[in-house]
Amino acid sequence: MQRREFITLLGGAAVGWPLAARAQQPAMPVIGFLHAGSAEQNVQRLAAYRKGLSEAGFVEGQNVAIESRWADGHVDRLPDMAADLIRRQVAVIATPGSTDAALAAKSATTTIPIVFAAGSNVVALGLVASLSRPGGNVTGATSLNSDIAAKRLGLIRQVVPQEARYFALVNPTSVLADPFIEDLKAGAASLGLHAEILNASTDAEIDAVFAKLPQQPGTVLLVSTDAFYFSRHRQIVTLAERRALPAIFDNREYAMVGGLMSYGADFYNILQLAGLYTGRILKGEKPADLPVMQSAKYEFVINLKTAKALGLDVPAQLLALADEVIE
C-alpha cells in the first residue's frame, strides 16, 4: 500500500471512531410529565420538581429528557395523554401536583413506573396499597391537603363575625372533592357550624357561583384543593376581592396574589421529593420498594393587607401562628 493511500485510510477510520462510539452510547431516558393543569401556572412547581431530579443526579437536556403533557384543566384529556406517553415508551411517568393525572396513569399502565405528588389520602384513592409498602408500579409523596378542610375552617372562623355564613367552592369532577367535603362537614359539625357546598368545574360555573354568593358582611368562602382551581387562582382571588369575600385556600400562591389566608403543605417540598424519587427510579430502584413520603411541613400564610381592606381584625395569637404575614 502506498503511503498516501495509508494516510487516507487512517484518516477515514479516525473520523469513524467517534461516530461508532456515539452509536454505542445508551439512549437518554425520557420522563413523561403528566398534569391536569397548565404549564404557565406551574413554573415554580416544575422548578421544584427539577431540583429534586438534580439531587438524584439528573439534569434535563444533559442526561434526561422530559416529555410534558398539560391538560389545561380538562381532566377528561388525561387518559389519552397517558396513553400517548406509554406509546412513546417513556421510562417513568411523573404526575407531581396532579392526583387526577396519577389516577389516569395508573389506569393506563401496570408496568411503567409512576411517581406522584398528591394532595389526598392516596391509599383511599387506590393509588397504592399502603404508604409503607406501595406495591405495584406507583409511589411518590402526599400532602393530605384535601383532608384538612376542618383546620382551615377553624382558622378563618377566628377572624370573621360569629354569625358568618360559610360556603365551600368544590370541583365535583375532581377525585379530591369527596375527601374535602367529608372533612369540612365533620369540622363544621364539631364547631356547631354549617357549610354550604357550591359546585363549579368550568370558568363559567366559577363566575356563576360568585355571582350567587350573598354580597353582605359575614359571607365566608373556603376553596377546595384542586388543580383546575389552582390554574385559575388569580381569577378566583379577583372574584373574591370584587365581592369583598374573606376566603381561605390550600396553598400560599392564593395568599400571595391577594387571598386572605392559606393553610396547607409546603408543596414545593413535596414536588422536590417527587423529583428525587423519579431520579432514584431512573437509577434502577423499584416503586414498590420506595415508601410513600408524607409532608412534614405545613404553611399558614395571612395577607394582612387583604384583611385590612376587608375590615377584619386578625387576632395577635393568630398572627403569631402564621409562617408568613403579608403586609
C-alpha positions in Angstrom: 0.0 0.0 0.0 1.4 3.4 -0.9 1.9 6.0 1.9 -0.8 8.4 0.6 -3.4 5.6 0.5 -2.4 4.5 4.0 -2.8 8.1 5.4 -6.2 8.5 3.7 -7.4 5.2 5.1 -6.2 6.1 8.6 -7.9 9.5 8.4 -11.2 7.9 7.4 -11.0 5.4 10.3 -10.3 8.2 12.7 -13.4 10.1 11.6 -15.5 6.9 12.0 -14.3 6.0 15.6 -16.2 8.8 17.5 -19.3 8.1 15.4 -19.2 4.4 16.3 -18.6 5.3 19.9 -21.6 7.6 19.9 -23.8 5.0 18.3 -23.0 2.6 21.2 -24.0 5.1 23.9 -27.3 4.3 25.7 -30.3 6.5 24.7 -31.2 9.3 27.1 -34.1 8.2 29.4 -37.3 10.1 28.9 -39.7 11.2 31.7 -43.3 11.5 30.8 -44.7 14.5 32.7 -48.5 14.4 33.0 -50.5 17.2 34.7 -54.2 18.3 34.8 -53.2 22.0 34.9 -51.3 24.4 32.7 -47.5 24.9 32.2 -47.9 28.7 32.8 -49.4 28.3 36.3 -46.8 25.7 37.4 -43.5 27.2 36.5 -42.3 27.3 40.1 -43.6 23.9 40.9 -41.9 22.4 37.9 -38.7 24.1 39.1 -39.1 22.3 42.5 -39.5 19.0 40.7 -36.4 19.6 38.6 -34.5 20.5 41.8 -35.3 17.0 43.2 -34.2 15.4 39.9 -30.9 17.2 40.1 -30.4 16.0 43.6 -30.6 12.5 42.2 -28.1 13.4 39.5 -30.4 14.1 36.6 -30.5 17.4 34.6 -32.9 17.9 31.8 -31.2 18.1 28.4 -27.9 16.7 29.8 -28.8 13.1 30.9 -32.6 13.0 30.9 -35.4 14.3 28.7 -38.9 15.4 29.7 -42.0 14.9 27.6 -44.7 17.1 29.1 -48.5 16.8 28.7 -50.7 19.5 30.2 -54.5 19.1 30.2 -55.1 22.8 31.0 -57.9 22.0 33.4 -59.6 19.4 31.1 -59.3 16.3 33.2 -61.1 14.2 30.5 -58.0 14.6 28.3 -55.7 12.8 30.8 -56.3 9.2 29.7 -55.4 9.9 26.1 -52.3 11.8 27.2 -51.2 9.0 29.4 -51.7 6.5 26.5 -49.6 8.7 24.3 -46.7 8.8 26.8 -46.9 5.0 27.0 -46.7 4.7 23.3 -43.6 6.8 23.4 -42.1 4.2 25.8 -41.1 6.7 28.5 -39.0 5.4 31.4 -41.1 7.0 34.1 -44.5 8.8 34.2 -44.4 11.7 36.7 -47.6 13.4 37.9 -46.4 15.8 40.6 -49.2 18.1 41.8 -52.0 16.3 39.9 -53.8 13.5 41.6 -56.2 13.1 38.6 -53.1 12.6 36.4 -51.8 10.0 38.7 -55.0 8.0 38.6 -55.1 8.3 34.8 -51.6 7.0 34.6 -52.3 4.1 37.0 -55.3 3.1 34.9 -53.2 3.2 31.7 -50.2 1.0 32.8 -49.1 -1.5 35.3 -45.5 -1.7 34.1 -44.1 1.8 33.6 -43.1 3.3 37.0 -45.3 6.2 38.1 -44.3 8.9 40.6 -47.0 11.2 42.1 -47.1 14.2 44.4 -50.8 14.1 45.6 -52.9 16.2 47.8 -55.1 13.5 49.4 -55.2 10.0 51.0 -53.5 8.0 48.3 -54.4 4.7 49.9 -58.1 5.6 50.0 -57.9 6.7 46.4 -56.4 3.3 45.4 -53.1 4.7 44.1 -51.1 2.5 46.5 -51.7 -0.5 48.7 -50.2 1.2 51.7 -47.8 4.1 52.5 -45.0 1.9 53.8 -45.4 -0.8 51.1 -46.9 0.8 47.9 -46.8 -2.3 45.8 -47.1 -2.3 42.1 -45.6 0.4 39.9 -46.7 3.6 41.8 -45.1 5.6 44.6 -44.5 9.3 45.5 -45.3 11.9 48.1 -48.5 13.1 49.6 -49.6 16.3 51.4 -53.1 15.4 52.5 -54.1 19.0 51.6 -57.7 17.9 50.8 -58.1 16.3 54.2 -57.5 19.3 56.3 -60.5 21.4 55.4 -61.7 21.4 59.0 -58.4 23.0 60.1 -58.9 25.8 57.5 -62.4 26.4 58.8 -61.2 26.7 62.3 -58.5 29.3 61.3 -60.8 31.6 59.2 -63.5 31.4 61.9 -61.2 33.3 64.2 -61.3 36.5 62.0 -64.8 36.7 60.7 -68.1 37.6 62.6 -69.5 34.9 64.8 -72.7 34.8 62.8 -70.9 34.3 59.5 -72.2 32.0 56.7 -69.8 29.5 55.3 -69.6 28.4 51.7 -67.2 26.0 50.0 -66.2 26.0 46.3 -65.8 22.4 45.2 -65.0 20.9 41.8 -67.4 17.9 41.6 -65.3 16.2 38.8 -62.2 16.1 41.0 -61.1 13.0 42.9 -60.2 15.3 45.8 -63.8 16.6 46.2 -65.2 13.9 48.4 -62.3 13.9 51.0 -62.5 17.7 51.2 -66.3 17.7 51.7 -66.2 14.9 54.3 -63.5 16.6 56.4 -65.2 20.0 56.1 -68.6 18.7 57.2 -67.1 16.9 60.2 -65.2 20.0 61.2 -68.3 22.2 60.8 -70.4 19.9 62.9 -67.8 19.9 65.7 -67.9 23.7 65.8 -71.7 23.9 65.5 -71.5 25.4 62.0 -72.9 24.6 58.6 -71.0 24.9 55.3 -72.9 25.0 52.0 -71.2 23.3 49.1 -71.1 25.1 45.8 -70.1 23.1 42.7 -68.1 24.6 39.8 -65.9 22.7 37.3 -65.6 25.4 34.5 -64.7 29.0 34.2 -68.4 29.9 33.6 -69.5 27.9 36.6 -67.0 29.7 38.8 -68.3 33.0 37.7 -71.9 31.9 38.3 -71.1 30.7 41.8 -69.5 34.0 42.8 -72.5 35.9 41.3 -74.9 33.9 43.6 -72.9 34.3 46.8 -74.6 36.8 49.2 -72.8 40.1 48.9 -73.0 41.1 52.5 -70.7 41.1 55.6 -70.3 37.6 57.1 -70.1 35.6 53.9 -67.1 33.4 54.0 -65.6 31.2 51.3 -63.4 28.1 51.5 -61.8 26.9 48.3 -61.1 23.2 47.9 -57.8 21.6 46.8 -57.9 21.2 43.0 -55.5 21.5 40.1 -58.2 23.2 37.9 -58.8 25.8 40.6 -55.1 26.4 41.1 -54.8 27.0 37.3 -57.4 29.8 37.8 -56.2 31.0 41.2 -55.8 34.6 40.1 -59.3 34.6 38.7 -60.7 33.2 41.9 -58.9 35.6 44.1 -60.0 38.6 41.9 -63.6 37.4 42.1 -63.4 37.2 45.9 -61.9 40.7 46.1 -64.6 42.2 44.0 -67.3 40.8 46.3 -65.3 41.6 49.5 -65.2 37.9 50.5 -62.9 36.6 53.2 -61.6 33.4 51.8 -59.1 30.7 52.8 -57.2 28.4 50.4 -54.9 25.4 50.4 -51.6 26.9 49.3 -49.6 30.1 49.5 -50.0 31.2 45.9 -53.5 32.3 46.6 -52.5 34.5 49.5 -49.5 35.9 47.6 -51.9 37.3 44.9 -54.4 38.8 47.4 -56.3 35.9 49.1 -57.0 36.4 52.8 -55.4 33.2 54.1 -53.9 29.9 53.1 -53.1 26.8 55.0 -51.6 23.6 53.5 -48.5 21.6 53.0 -45.2 23.1 51.6 -46.0 21.8 48.2 -42.6 22.8 46.7 -41.0 20.4 49.1 -43.5 17.6 48.1 -42.6 18.2 44.4 -38.9 18.2 45.1 -39.3 14.8 46.8 -41.2 13.5 43.8 -38.3 14.6 41.6 -35.8 12.8 43.9 -37.9 9.6 43.7 -38.0 9.9 39.9 -34.3 10.0 39.8 -33.9 7.0 42.1 -36.2 5.0 39.9 -34.2 6.0 36.8 -31.2 4.6 38.6 -32.9 1.3 39.0 -34.9 1.3 42.2 -38.5 -0.1 42.0 -41.6 1.9 43.1 -42.8 -1.0 45.2 -39.7 -0.6 47.4 -40.0 3.2 47.9 -42.4 4.1 50.7 -44.8 7.0 50.1 -43.3 10.1 51.7 -45.6 12.4 53.7 -45.3 16.2 54.1 -43.7 17.1 57.4 -44.2 20.9 57.0 -47.4 22.9 56.7 -47.6 26.6 55.9 -50.0 29.2 57.3 -50.0 32.5 55.4 -52.0 35.6 56.2 -52.4 38.5 53.9 -52.8 41.3 56.4 -53.2 43.9 53.6 -56.3 42.0 52.4 -57.6 41.7 56.0 -57.4 45.4 56.4 -59.2 46.0 53.1 -62.0 43.7 54.3 -62.2 45.5 57.6 -61.2 42.4 59.6 -59.1 42.4 62.8 -56.7 39.4 62.9 -56.1 38.3 66.5 -52.5 38.6 67.7 -52.3 35.0 68.6 -53.3 34.0 65.0 -50.6 36.3 63.6 -48.1 34.6 65.9 -49.1 31.2 64.4 -48.5 32.3 60.8 -45.4 31.2 58.9 -45.7 34.4 56.8 -47.7 37.6 57.2 -48.0 39.7 54.0 -48.3 43.5 54.8 
